[in-house]
Amino acid sequence: MIRTNFAVAIVIALAVGFSDARAAVHPGSEAFVERAVSEFGLDADEVAALLARAEYKQSIVDAMTRPAESKPWHEYRPIFLNERRIKEGIVFWRENRALVDSVSEQFGVDPQIIVSIIGVETLYGRITGSYRVIDALATLGFYYPKELSRDRSEFFSTELMHFIKLAQEENLPLDQVTGSYAGAMGMGQFIPSSYRAYAVDFDGNGHRDLWRSTADVVGSVANYLHQHGWRPGDPVVNRARPLPAADPELASRRDFKPKLNVGQLAEKGYHGSADLDPERKAAVLKLDEGSHQSYWLTFDNFYVITRYNRSPLYAMAVLQLSEAILEGM
């Protein structure tokens, strides 16, 4: 039997002593506890006590309203494609060559993409986030910014439940785990549900450690891409040449799941390289280069990268950094 009233009473009682009432008494706590028990099999009292310790952070709300992905491409690109990230990516790959090559072969993911994602996410483990994950997920789960066009509070509430479950499975100290303002963790910045579903114990020590085990990190990033359909050696993008009569709607969509093939896109005004298979499916991406717009045909592998982060700017940054690192190798 769910002792909801008792659980909520704990939340209220433990609220005393917090300078900001929202740091402990979160709107919707009762429904959250009920769902955590019914869907995740968690203990009501433990969940309530955790909520009481989760603090609202205005800085997290502020960060959510101005993500880097809202920048135009010509401002976003230099953040991730710069000399430091390229050089440190080469160093990371060389220091872990046997591991990266082994993981690449086992999961069927091009090695430069694995290295690049770790570079874009955390600068090869140097910047993994300083927010307590319980604070980040509680803030976004209970106080998701109303000014944003899409309410994702339910998504972050669910991630908080996954985080509690993950802490049990991996023996993580709930109050001490830190990550990004969105609750992503470790060198590869996995959200809790992705950690539970895709992280692997590649070093074989019985734990999936995405902070200290480089083997687990590299293996987990590769497994994530593999499970989402990465095809080694396949193209990711191809520069497109739009005709004056090209359909602008195709370049303004936010869904990069390829639906039309290269031949059909050519008929609609977007021409790629002559050597492209006309039957290969693609989507169209337009990037703001500052002085002009660039156009690209994007393929299934590009879409796979957007499963890691839905921003097409992120996917393009990962690709171009990977190319620079590979050239440097």
C-alpha positions as CSV (number, residue, x, y, z in Angstrom):
1,M,0.0,0.0,0.0
2,I,1.3,3.4,-1.0
3,R,1.6,5.7,2.1
4,T,1.3,8.8,0.1
5,N,0.1,11.1,2.8
6,F,2.9,10.1,5.1
7,A,5.4,10.5,2.3
8,V,4.2,14.0,1.6
9,A,4.2,14.8,5.3
10,I,7.9,14.0,5.3
11,V,8.5,16.3,2.4
12,I,6.7,19.2,4.3
13,A,8.4,18.4,7.6
14,L,11.9,18.4,6.1
15,A,11.2,21.7,4.3
16,V,11.8,23.5,7.6
17,G,15.2,25.2,7.5
18,F,15.4,25.8,3.8
19,S,15.8,29.4,2.8
20,D,13.7,28.9,-0.3
21,A,10.5,27.0,0.2
22,R,10.8,25.6,-3.3
23,A,14.0,23.9,-2.2
24,A,11.9,21.2,-0.5
25,V,8.1,21.5,-1.0
26,H,7.8,21.0,-4.7
27,P,4.5,21.4,-6.5
28,G,3.2,18.0,-7.6
29,S,5.3,16.1,-5.0
30,E,2.4,13.8,-4.1
31,A,1.7,12.7,-7.7
32,F,5.5,12.2,-8.2
33,V,5.8,9.9,-5.2
34,E,2.8,7.9,-6.3
35,R,4.2,7.5,-9.8
36,A,7.7,6.6,-8.6
37,V,6.2,3.8,-6.5
38,S,3.8,2.5,-9.1
39,E,6.0,2.7,-12.2
40,F,9.5,2.3,-10.8
41,G,8.9,0.2,-7.6
42,L,10.6,2.8,-5.4
43,D,10.0,3.3,-1.7
44,A,7.6,6.2,-1.0
45,D,9.4,7.3,2.1
46,E,12.8,7.3,0.5
47,V,11.5,9.2,-2.5
48,A,9.9,11.8,-0.3
49,A,13.0,12.3,1.7
50,L,15.0,12.7,-1.5
51,L,12.6,15.3,-2.8
52,A,13.0,17.2,0.5
53,R,16.8,17.4,-0.1
54,A,16.5,18.5,-3.8
55,E,16.9,22.2,-4.2
56,Y,15.5,24.6,-6.7
57,K,18.2,26.4,-8.7
58,Q,17.3,29.5,-10.6
59,S,20.6,29.2,-12.5
60,I,19.4,25.9,-14.0
61,V,16.2,27.6,-15.2
62,D,18.3,30.4,-16.7
63,A,20.6,28.0,-18.5
64,M,17.6,26.1,-19.9
65,T,16.3,29.3,-21.5
66,R,19.5,30.1,-23.3
67,P,21.1,26.9,-24.5
68,A,24.1,27.0,-26.8
69,E,22.0,25.3,-29.5
70,S,20.0,28.5,-29.8
71,K,23.0,30.2,-31.4
72,P,23.4,30.5,-35.2
73,W,25.9,28.0,-36.6
74,H,28.6,30.5,-37.2
75,E,28.6,31.3,-33.4
76,Y,28.0,27.7,-32.3
77,R,30.8,26.0,-34.4
78,P,33.8,27.8,-32.7
79,I,32.7,26.6,-29.3
80,F,33.4,23.0,-30.2
81,L,35.6,23.1,-33.3
82,N,38.7,24.8,-32.0
83,E,42.4,24.0,-31.7
84,R,42.2,22.8,-28.2
85,R,39.5,20.2,-28.8
86,I,41.2,19.0,-31.9
87,K,44.6,18.6,-30.2
88,E,43.2,17.0,-27.0
89,G,41.1,14.7,-29.2
90,I,44.2,13.4,-30.9
91,V,45.9,13.0,-27.6
92,F,42.9,11.1,-26.1
93,W,42.7,8.8,-29.1
94,R,46.5,8.1,-29.1
95,E,46.5,7.4,-25.4
96,N,43.5,5.0,-25.7
97,R,44.1,3.7,-29.2
98,A,43.8,0.0,-28.4
99,L,40.6,0.6,-26.4
100,V,39.0,2.9,-29.0
101,D,39.9,0.5,-31.9
102,S,38.5,-2.5,-29.9
103,V,35.3,-0.7,-29.1
104,S,34.9,0.5,-32.6
105,E,35.3,-3.0,-34.0
106,Q,32.9,-4.6,-31.5
107,F,30.1,-2.1,-31.8
108,G,30.6,-1.1,-35.5
109,V,31.0,2.7,-34.9
110,D,33.7,4.8,-36.6
111,P,36.3,5.6,-33.9
112,Q,36.6,9.3,-34.7
113,I,32.9,9.8,-34.0
114,I,33.3,8.1,-30.6
115,V,36.2,10.4,-29.7
116,S,34.5,13.5,-31.0
117,I,31.3,13.0,-29.0
118,I,33.4,12.8,-25.8
119,G,35.2,15.9,-26.9
120,V,32.1,17.9,-27.6
121,E,30.3,16.7,-24.5
122,T,33.0,17.2,-21.8
123,L,36.3,18.1,-23.4
124,Y,37.4,14.5,-22.9
125,G,36.2,14.4,-19.3
126,R,37.5,17.9,-18.2
127,I,34.0,19.5,-17.9
128,T,31.4,17.1,-16.6
129,G,29.1,19.6,-14.9
130,S,28.9,21.0,-11.3
131,Y,25.2,20.8,-10.5
132,R,23.9,18.1,-8.2
133,V,21.8,15.9,-10.5
134,I,19.0,15.7,-8.0
135,D,18.8,19.5,-8.1
136,A,18.9,19.7,-11.9
137,L,16.2,17.1,-12.4
138,A,14.0,18.3,-9.6
139,T,14.2,21.9,-10.8
140,L,13.3,21.0,-14.4
141,G,10.8,18.4,-13.4
142,F,8.8,20.7,-11.0
143,Y,9.7,24.2,-12.3
144,Y,10.2,23.8,-16.1
145,P,10.4,27.4,-17.5
146,K,7.0,28.4,-18.7
147,E,8.5,30.8,-21.3
148,L,9.8,27.9,-23.4
149,S,7.6,26.7,-26.2
150,R,7.5,23.1,-25.1
151,D,6.8,21.9,-21.6
152,R,9.2,19.0,-20.8
153,S,8.5,18.9,-17.1
154,E,7.2,15.3,-17.4
155,F,10.3,14.2,-19.2
156,F,12.6,15.5,-16.4
157,S,10.4,14.1,-13.7
158,T,10.7,10.7,-15.3
159,E,14.5,11.2,-15.5
160,L,14.5,11.9,-11.8
161,M,12.8,8.6,-11.2
162,H,15.3,6.9,-13.5
163,F,18.1,8.6,-11.5
164,I,16.9,7.2,-8.2
165,K,16.6,3.7,-9.7
166,L,20.1,4.1,-11.3
167,A,21.6,5.0,-7.9
168,Q,20.2,1.8,-6.5
169,E,21.5,-0.3,-9.4
170,E,25.0,1.3,-9.5
171,N,25.3,2.2,-5.8
172,L,25.7,5.9,-6.6
173,P,25.5,8.5,-3.8
174,L,22.3,10.4,-4.7
175,D,23.2,13.6,-2.9
176,Q,26.7,13.8,-4.4
177,V,26.4,12.9,-8.1
178,T,27.0,16.0,-10.2
179,G,26.3,16.7,-13.9
180,S,25.0,19.3,-16.3
181,Y,22.2,21.7,-15.8
182,A,20.0,19.2,-17.6
183,G,21.0,16.2,-15.4
184,A,23.4,14.6,-17.9
185,M,26.3,12.7,-16.2
186,G,29.8,11.5,-16.8
187,M,32.3,11.9,-19.6
188,G,29.7,11.1,-22.2
189,Q,26.9,13.1,-20.5
190,F,24.3,10.4,-20.3
191,I,20.9,11.3,-18.9
192,P,19.7,8.7,-16.3
193,S,17.4,6.7,-18.6
194,S,20.1,6.5,-21.3
195,Y,22.6,5.5,-18.6
196,R,20.3,2.6,-17.5
197,A,19.6,1.5,-21.1
198,Y,22.9,2.0,-23.0
199,A,25.8,2.2,-20.6
200,V,28.0,-0.9,-20.6
201,D,30.6,-2.4,-18.3
202,F,33.3,-2.6,-20.8
203,D,36.2,-3.0,-18.3
204,G,34.4,-6.0,-16.8
205,N,34.6,-4.9,-13.1
206,G,30.9,-5.4,-12.5
207,H,29.9,-1.7,-12.5
208,R,29.1,0.9,-15.3
209,D,31.2,3.9,-14.3
210,L,30.9,6.8,-16.7
211,W,33.1,9.1,-14.6
212,R,36.3,7.1,-13.9
213,S,36.3,4.2,-16.3
214,T,37.4,5.3,-19.7
215,A,36.6,1.8,-21.0
216,D,33.0,2.1,-19.9
217,V,32.7,5.6,-21.3
218,V,34.1,4.7,-24.7
219,G,32.1,1.5,-24.8
220,S,28.9,3.2,-23.7
221,V,29.1,6.0,-26.3
222,A,29.7,3.4,-29.0
223,N,26.8,1.2,-27.8
224,Y,24.4,4.1,-27.8
225,L,25.2,4.9,-31.4
226,H,25.1,1.3,-32.4
227,Q,21.7,0.7,-30.7
228,H,20.4,3.7,-32.6
229,G,21.5,2.4,-36.0
230,W,25.0,3.7,-36.8
231,R,26.4,2.2,-40.0
232,P,30.2,2.2,-40.1
233,G,31.7,3.8,-43.1
234,D,28.4,5.3,-44.4
235,P,28.2,9.0,-45.2
236,V,27.0,11.4,-42.7
237,V,26.4,14.6,-44.8
238,N,27.1,15.9,-48.3
239,R,27.2,19.5,-49.3
240,A,24.1,20.4,-51.3
241,R,23.6,23.0,-54.1
242,P,20.1,24.4,-54.0
243,L,18.5,25.6,-57.2
244,P,16.6,28.9,-57.1
245,A,13.3,27.0,-57.2
246,A,14.3,24.6,-54.4
247,D,11.5,23.9,-51.9
248,P,12.4,26.0,-48.8
249,E,10.1,23.9,-46.6
250,L,12.5,20.9,-46.9
251,A,15.4,23.0,-45.4
252,S,13.3,24.4,-42.5
253,R,12.2,21.2,-40.9
254,R,13.5,20.1,-37.5
255,D,13.1,16.4,-38.2
256,F,16.3,14.9,-39.7
257,K,15.0,11.4,-40.1
258,P,15.7,10.8,-43.9
259,K,12.4,10.3,-45.7
260,L,13.1,11.2,-49.4
261,N,15.9,9.8,-51.4
262,V,18.7,11.7,-53.1
263,G,17.0,11.6,-56.5
264,Q,13.7,12.9,-55.1
265,L,15.5,15.8,-53.3
266,A,17.3,16.6,-56.6
267,E,13.9,16.9,-58.2
268,K,12.9,19.3,-55.5
269,G,15.9,21.5,-56.1
270,Y,18.7,20.1,-53.8
271,H,21.6,18.6,-55.6
272,G,24.4,16.7,-53.9
273,S,27.6,15.1,-55.3
274,A,27.2,13.3,-58.6
275,D,28.6,10.1,-57.0
276,L,25.8,9.8,-54.5
277,D,23.4,6.8,-54.7
278,P,20.2,8.3,-55.9
279,E,18.3,5.8,-53.8
280,R,20.0,6.7,-50.6
281,K,17.5,8.5,-48.3
282,A,18.4,12.0,-47.0
283,A,17.1,15.1,-45.4
284,V,18.1,18.8,-46.0
285,L,19.9,21.0,-43.5
286,K,20.4,24.7,-43.8
287,L,23.2,26.4,-41.7
288,D,23.7,30.1,-41.0
289,E,27.3,30.8,-41.8
290,G,27.0,34.5,-41.0
291,S,27.6,35.9,-44.5
292,H,25.7,33.2,-46.3
293,Q,23.6,30.0,-45.9
294,S,25.1,26.6,-46.5
295,Y,23.0,23.6,-47.4
296,W,23.6,19.9,-46.7
297,L,22.1,16.6,-47.5
298,T,22.1,14.6,-44.2
299,F,21.9,10.8,-44.0
300,D,20.9,8.1,-41.5
301,N,24.2,8.4,-39.6
302,F,23.6,12.2,-39.1
303,Y,20.1,11.3,-37.7
304,V,21.8,8.8,-35.3
305,I,24.0,11.6,-33.9
306,T,20.8,13.7,-33.3
307,R,19.5,10.8,-31.1
308,Y,22.4,11.7,-28.8
309,N,21.5,15.4,-28.9
310,R,18.6,16.5,-31.0
311,S,20.2,19.7,-32.2
312,P,21.5,19.5,-35.9
313,L,24.1,22.0,-34.8
314,Y,25.4,19.5,-32.3
315,A,25.5,16.7,-34.9
316,M,27.4,18.9,-37.4
317,A,29.9,19.9,-34.7
318,V,30.5,16.3,-33.8
319,L,31.0,15.4,-37.4
320,Q,33.4,18.3,-38.2
321,L,35.4,17.8,-35.0
322,S,35.7,14.1,-35.8
323,E,37.0,14.9,-39.3
324,A,39.6,17.3,-37.9
325,I,40.7,14.8,-35.3
326,L,41.0,12.0,-37.9
327,E,43.1,14.3,-40.1
328,G,45.3,15.0,-37.2
329,M,45.8,11.4,-36.5
